[in-house]
Amino acid sequence: MTIMRVKTVEQSIHDAEAPEFRLRRVLRAVDLLGIGIGAIIGTGIFVLTGVAAATDAGPGISISFVLSGIACGLAALCYAEFASVVPVAGSAYTFSYASLGEFFAWLIGWDLMLEFVIGASTVSVGWSQYFVEALGSVGLALPEALTAAPGAGGVANVPAAVIALLLTIVLVVGIRLSAAVTNVVVAIKLAVVLFFIIFGAFFVKAANWTPFIPPHQPPEPGAVSAPLEQPLISTIFGQTGSYGLSGLVAGAALVFFAYIGFDIVASGAEETRRPQRDMPIGILGSLAICSVLYVLVSLVMTGIVKYDQLDTAAPMATAFQAIGAPWAVGLVSLGAIAGLTTVILILMLGQARVGFAMSRDRLLPVWFAKVHKKYRTPYRITIITGVVVAIIASLTPINVLAEMTNIGTLFAFVLVSIGVLVLRRTRPDLPRAFRVPWVPVIPVLAAAACLYLMLNLEGWTWIRFGIWMVLGLVLYFLYSQHHSRLARGGSAEEPADER
């Protein structure tokens, strides 16, 4: 028995076709684009753009988006190759299992489960805040006891729980309905983003872009943060402060959150009609579209309002207020609600598919992998995901929910990039509908860029990440290592009583 045993590509595809676990293949390239854009455009563009501009990069935040987009683009090429070779649910987990082995597959699957659940819970709380504000604007105020967590002055955040549960129903009913809902909502928020870019362009003042990259500013005397509150690379090399070239990189590490989502497209490979053709289109296409929109939004936003005034929860609304167009704030709220809705939906979709794949491989109890007879969706793990997200979102203040999504996703990108190199060497015979160009240069650059962005995250994030991974190691060695299908030499068709 070895923890480095590899599940072959042929095994993964064979297991996906087992009647007990077969999912319905209904997704097209346009649906994958919708899923990617729906997951990417959300909190990042509506909130983080202003925060990163004000605290790290100034107007140069557009360069930060380019830097982060390049790192994501390199990783996206690796994801596209894997998704075309291994068109199976599970995304980075499945890819790692086929290349790096079971131990690394477990680590990345365990990591992604936390990222998706915490991310969906956090966004659900944000959705609730926008929803409550929208109701208040038309005179329908909800009692604070029902709109805030216990630690934030309430009893439970009911809207946050309700939206998570409603979207759980959508996911259980079927991937076709999920894709249809996503496509409609994506159209709404794309319209809002384009409106902001086109309308706001008429009010841009070039003076607000000067200096485009503000000079580096050391921390004020007496205002030095604790080492663990600084980016890890600053703690190691002793460089602190904001703006300048280091600010551009710190801004890139922060707005990386805005790009998270294209990788979730890969989790739908098993439900795609023509995955070898459509997965690369969905992954690379959604990333390219959102990258262009992010750069344009950041340029317009910092052109309308001086960058040091954008450290707000709603920088787009701040920009509209600055140009005397308060009527447009409602449109921003509509776009934010639409954007956050699809982010919650797709994060829970990604979590359910990763959990489904891990359960099918017996790294988690196989009971979770049960597929609904009518809807052909992994309904048990989906319902559990929705309930957990609803509980966390209703009882936890948004400032307490750990922002660990970036480090986990970057870790996944590093492993997937390395996995491409490993699979090219160990299985050169596999048909590849899409191939990463310039191997090994692109995968190495992807891994290095993502690792560097990880080093620009604060020390506390690394500690929380380490604690979660240690818990995962304990579970793996106590349960998963001994129960995995490869450990038992089994296949998908196992006795029904194990299910």
N, C-alpha and C positions, 0 to 999 in steps of 0.2 A: 504494500500500500504506500502510495506517495502523494503528497499534497500538490505535486507539480504535474499530476496526470492531466492530459489534454483531452477534451471532448472534440472529436473530429468534426469537420464541417459536414461530412456525410451523416454523422450521428445527429447533429443538430437539425438538419433538414428532415431526416427520417422521423424524428420525434415530433416535429411540427405537423407531420401528416397523420399522426396517430389519431383515430376517430375520437377518442376521449378528450383530446386536447386541441383538435383542429379549430382554428379561428376562420371567420368568414373573410374572404379576399374581396373587398369592395372599393378600396381606396385607389384614386387615380393621381396623376401627377399634380393636378390643380388642387386636389384635396391635401396632398402633402405640403404644397406651397402654403395653403391656408393654415395648416397645423403649425408649420414653421413660423410664419409671420405672426400667427395668433399667439404663439408662445413667446416670441422675441419682443414684440412691441407691447410694453406694459409699464411696470414700475420704472424701468430704466429711463425711458424717454419722457415720462410724465413727471418724474421726481429727480432722479439722480443726475440728469444733465445740469440742472441748476446748482445742485450741491457741489458737484465736482468742479464746476467752473468757479464757484465762489471760494472754495477752500483749497483747491489744488492747482488748477491749470489756467484759470482766466479764460479769455477768448480762445486760447490754444486748446480748449477742450475738444475742438473739432479734430485736432491732431491726435489727442488721446483716443478718440473714437477710431481714428485710422489705425493707430498702433494696436489697439485691442482687436479691431476687425481683422488685421493681418494675422495676428496670433490665432484667432478663431478660424480664419480662412485656411490657414495651413492645416489646422486640426480637422476642418471640414472635409478637406481632400482625403484625409485618412479615413474618416467616417464613411465617405462616399464609396471608397473602395471596399471596405469591410461590408457595408450594407448590400453591395452588389454581389459579394461572394457568399455571405452568410445571411440570406433574407429571412431571419428568424427574430421573434420578439426578444427583447432584453437589452438591445443597444450595446453599450460599452461592456456590460456584463457578459453577454454572449460572445462578443468579439474577443474579450480577454480569455474566455474559456477555450476558444478555438486556437489561441496562439500562445498565451503565456502560461496557461494551466489553471487548475481549479483554485489554488490558493489565492492567486491574484484576482480571479473571477469573483470569488467570494468577497474579497476586500472591496472591489469596486461596486459590486451589487449592494453590499451592506452600506457603503458610502452613499450611493445614489438613492437608496430608500430613505435615508435621513434627509438628504437634500430636497427631494421632491415633497416629502411630508411637511418639513419646516417651511419650505418655499410656498406651498399651497396654503398653509395656515397663515403665514405672514400676509400674503396677498389677499386672503379672505378678510382679514382685519382691515386692511387698506380699502378693500371694496366696501366694507361696511361704513367706513368713515365718509367716503364719497356719497354713498347711498343715503345716509342720514342727512348730510348737507343738502343733497338734492331735494329730499322730502321737506326739509326745513325751508327751502327757498320758495316752496309753494304753500307754506303754512301748515304742513303736516309734521309736527314735532313729535318724536318718539321719546318716551321717558328714558332718562340717562341710565336707570337701573337695568334696562333691557338692551342698551347699546354699548356697554363697556364691561370689561372684565373685572373681577373682584379687586385686583390690584390697581385698577384705574378708576375706582369710584362707582362701579356698578355691580350687578349680580351676575350677569352673563351677557355676552355679546350675541344676541339672538340673530340679527341679520347675517353675521359672519357664519354662524352655524347653518342657517337656512340655505344660504347660497351654496355652501359646500354639499349639503344633502341633496338639493335640487340637481346640482350638476352630477352627483353620484347616480341619480336616476337616469339622467341622459346617457351616462357612460354604460350603465347596465343594459339599457334598452338596445343599444347597438352602436357600432362604430360609424355606421352610415349616418345616423341621426347626429352623433357627435360631430362628424365632419361637416354636416349641413349647418348646424348651429354655429360652428366655428367660422365657416365661410361667410355667413351673414354678418356676424359680429365683426369679423376682420374687415369687411367692406366698410362698416360704419366707422371704425377707428382709423382706417386708412384715409377716409374722406376728411376726418377731423384733422389728421396730421398734415395732409396736403393743403387744407384750408389755412392752417397756421403758417405753413411755409410761404404760400402764395400771397395771402393777405398781409402777413407780417413783413414780407420783403419790401413793401412800400414804405415802411416806417423805420428801416434800418439806418442808423447813423454811423458812418465810418469811424467817427471819433471814439465810439464805444469799443472799437477793436484795438485801440492804442493804449498801452502796449499789447500786442497780440500774445506774446509770451511774457508775462510780468517777471521781473527779475526775482531771483531767489531771495526769500525772506527768512532769516533765522527766527526761531521762536523768541517771543518777548521774554525779558527777564522775569523769572518767577512763574512763567506759563509753560514750562517744559512738562510734557506728559510723561507718565510713568513708562518705563521701557516696554512693557507688554501692551501698551496702547499705541505704540509706534509701529510702523511697518517693520517686519522682521529684518529686512535688509538694512534699515536705518539703525536698528539696535546693534546689528553686527558691525557695521562700518562707522557708526557714530554720526551719521548725517541726519539732521532733523530740519524742520521748517517746512515752508510751502513755496509753491510756484517754481519758476525756473525749469530746467530740463528734468530734474527729479520730480517736480510737480506734474509734468506731463505723464511720466510713467506711473506715478501714484494715482493720477486721474484715470489712466488706462486700466489700472487694477480695480478701481472703484466702478467705472462704467462697464467693466466686463460683465457685470450683472445684467446689463441691458441686452447682451447678446445671447444669454442663456436661453435655449429653446430649440435651436436648429438641431442639436443633438437628439432631442426627443423625437424628431422625425424618424430617426433610425429605429425607435421602439415600435413603430407601426409597420415594419418590413413584412411581418407575417400576415398582415391584413391588406397588403398592396397587391393589385392585380398583376402588375409587371414590375416587380421590385428591382430587377437588374437594370431596367431603363429608368424607372420613375424615382427611385430613391436618390440617386445623385442630383436629379433635377430639383427635388424637394429640398434637399439639404443645402446645396450650393446656391440655388435660386433664392430661397428665403433669406439666407445670410446676405447675399449681394443686395437685394432690394432694401433690407433694413439698414445695411451699412450706409447706403446713399442717403436714405431718409434721416438717419441719425446725424450725419455730417451737416446736412442742410438745416435741420432743426436747431442744432447747436450754433451754427453761424447766424441764423436769423435771431435766435433768442439773445445771444450776447451782443448782437447789433442793435437790438431794440432797447435793452436795459444794460447798464454797466454791470460787469460780471460780479462785483462785490455786493450787489443787491439781490442776487439770485439764490441765496441760501434759504430757500423756503420749501414748504411741502408741495407747492403748486407753482413752479416757475413759469409755466405757460400762462397761467392765470395772471401772474404778476406782470408778465409782458403785456398782456391785453389791457390790464389796468393802467399801465404806464402810457399807452397810446390812446387812452380815453375811450376804450371799447369794452365797457363792463358787460355789455350784452353778449359778448363772445365768450365770457367765462362759462356760461351754461353749456356751450358747445364743448369746451374743454372737459367739463364734468361728464358730459355724455360720452366723450371719447375715452376718458379715464375709466368709467364704469364698464364700457364695452371692452376696453383693453384688459382690464383686470379680470373680467369674467372669463375670457378665453385663456388667460394665463393659468387661472385656477383649474379650469377644465383640463388643460393639456398637461399640467404638472401631475394631476391625479391620474391621467391616462398613462403617463410615463411610469409613475410609481406602480400602478396596477400591472403593467406589462413586465416590468423588471421583477416584481414579486411573483408573477405568474411563471416566468421563465425559471426562476430559482426554485420554486416549488415543484415544477415539472422535472427538474433535475434532482429533486429530493434533498437539496441543501436546506430547504425549509419543508415543513410537513406538506405532503402531496395534497392534503385536503384543500389547501388554498388554491390549487390549480384547477378545480372543477369548473368546467365550461357549461354555461346555460344551454339547455337543449334547444330552445327556441331562438334566442338572440345570438348564440355562439360567441358570447363574451365571457371572460373570466370573472363571473359575478361575485364570487365569494371574496376574493382579494380586493375587488373594486369596492364592495360595500364596506369592508373593514377599513380600507383606505379613507373612504368618505367619512365614516364615523369618527375615526381618529383625528382627521383634519378638523371636523366640526367641533370636537371636544377641545382640542388645543386652541383653535381660533376663538371659541366662545369664552374660555376661561383664562387666557393668557394675554396680557397687554402687549401691544406690538413692539414696545421697546425692550421687552424681555425675551422675545423670540430671537434666538441666536441667528446672526447673519453668517451662516456657514456655507451658503450655497456656492459662492465663488470658489472657495478652496476645494470643495468636493468635486465640482465640475472640472476645474483645472487639473486635478489629480486624474480624473477619468480621461481627459484629453491626452495627458502625458502617457498613460498606459496604452491607449488606442494607437497613438503615434508609434510607440515602440513595437506594438503588436503587429503593425503593418510590416516592419522590417523582419520580424521573426517569422511571420507567415510566408513572406516572399522567399525566405531561405528554406523553411521546412516543407512548404507545399507549393513549389513553383509550378506544379502541374495544374493547379486549380484554374478554371475559367474565370476571367475577371472582365466583366462588362465595362467596368470603369477602373482605370489604373492611375495611381498617384504618379505624376510626372517627376522626373529628376530624383529618383530614389538612389541613394539614401538621403540626399540633401534635404528634401522637403520634410520627411518625417523627423529628422534630427532637429531641424529648425523649429518645427512645431513643438516638439517636446521641450526644447530649450526655452522658447518664448513663453510657453505656459508655465514652466517652472520658475522663470524670472518673475512673472506676474504673481505667482504664489508667494514669492519672497517679499512682495510689496504689500502683503496683507498683514494686519497687526498680529502681535504675538499671542494675544488672547484667542484669536481665531485658530491659531495653530494648536494651542493647548486643548481647546474644546474638540477640535478635530481629532487630536490624538486620543483623548478619553473615549470618544465614540468608537474609534477604530480598535482600541484595546478591548472594549466590550464585545465587539464583533469577533475578535480573535478567540475570546473565551468561548463564545457560542459555537464557533467553527470547530474548535478542538474537542468540545464536549459533545456536540451533536452532529453537525453537518459533515464532518470528515468521515464519520462512520456510517451515515445514512445515505450519502450521495449515491446516485445511480451507478456512477463509475466505480465506486468502492465495492458495490455489490455485483458489478458486472451485468446489471439489468438493462432493460430497454423500456420504451414507453408503454408497451403492453404488459402491465403487471396486474396481478389479481385485483379484482374490484374491491375486495375488503380492505385494501391498503388505501383506498380512496375515500 
